[in-house]
Amino acid sequence: MNKTLFYTIASLAILLTGCGGNKINHNTSKLEQISLESTEFISDSLLGKPKNLVVADSAVIVVNSDALNDSLVSIFNLSGKLVKSCMYRGQGSLDVLDISNVQYSGLDNSLYVMDIPFASCKIFRISNYLNPGTEVEKVMSTASNDSVMPSGGAVRLSNGQIVAGNANPAGLVAIIGNDGNSTRLFGHVPEKSLIDSRLSDFGNSTIYHPFVAVSPNGNFAAFYYDVSDMHLIIKVVDNKTVMNFTEGEPATGIALTEVAPGVCVGAVTGETFCNTQGISLSNRYIYQLYIGLLTEDLEKTDFFRDAKHYGANTVKVLDCEGNHIKTITLDRWATALAVSPDDKYLYTLTQSSENGYAVLRYEL
């Protein structure tokens, strides 16, 4: 498969400080290995075309790729009952076009919806999310410019700053103030000669697609990437955003696609190694849905042949310093995952040609 990726590239970060509590020292040669069995939480009959999940203290939120009753967000209680659908597709002031991700904020018990269409960024807040009535307000909007092109996902930190992937060679990540205007760029695009010197600067900055998540308390966030082991870990310290990073390995097996005379971007091939399918954060841990296969091998799996979708059944659990502490093997392959804020349950999204979509629940 040869698929051009128009997403942002970012460098990885591993925090040098902990995220609260006692620091945990782990011997990576003796990682805990566990296997989990699922129960069905939401069946296909209640789902539209889901693409992502997030778990709040009292709800499971499903993000749809296509409108379900003209809505892109479906909210279920912890009994699996659909409470309401909201966030309508359209051009209105409270409408959305392309939801990149939804985050749960335990600070104000609200949901924040990140709408990133056409390299701009809109953020909406849903309060009383379990009330059948809809309470949605826009809290921020920022437009793209020569150096800020939000892409791939965004998070709202506890200090009010927005951190978004940035599809621009001027910087890998855009840090946006809570006024939506003040910005600064972070991180340099890795040298394009590591892949192919014929890449345009823009094409080099659009190879890697981030999966984005933030902790319920907003003090801890992470960006993990699909076709590289790059990852960015963010922490709020003394009300300041701290980001330290190290570059991961460049993507493998990238082919060039000329989209305009002299403008080359990267495309995934069968020789591209796939790392991440999704991430979710509690206040303490990162849960990474890990692939670990070449694209050509991934497309030979039973899951891909049946569902025609990338997936994985391995979850790496890492602490907030990026240390790998546990590996979970799931009984069914998943396309997305979300952990409950208390680390008691893991929810996954799966699909099959026979049974359609389903949200599964695992007890941790």
Protein Blocks (a to p, Z undefined) as FASTA:
>chain_A
ZZddddddddddddfbdeedjdddddfklcccdddddddfbdfklpccdfbdcddfkbcc
dddfbdeehiabdcddfkopafbdchiadjbfkbcfbdfbdcddfklopacddddeehia
cddddehklbmbacdddfbdcdddfklccehiacddfkopacdddddfkbfbdcddfkom
accdedjaddfklmomkbcfklmmmmpccdddddfklpaccdddfkbcbdcddddeehia
cdddddddddehiacddfbghiacddddfklccfbfbdcddfkbccdddfkpafklmmmp
mklmmnopacdfbdcdddfkopafbdcddfbdcfbdcddfklpaccdddddfklopaddd
ddZZ
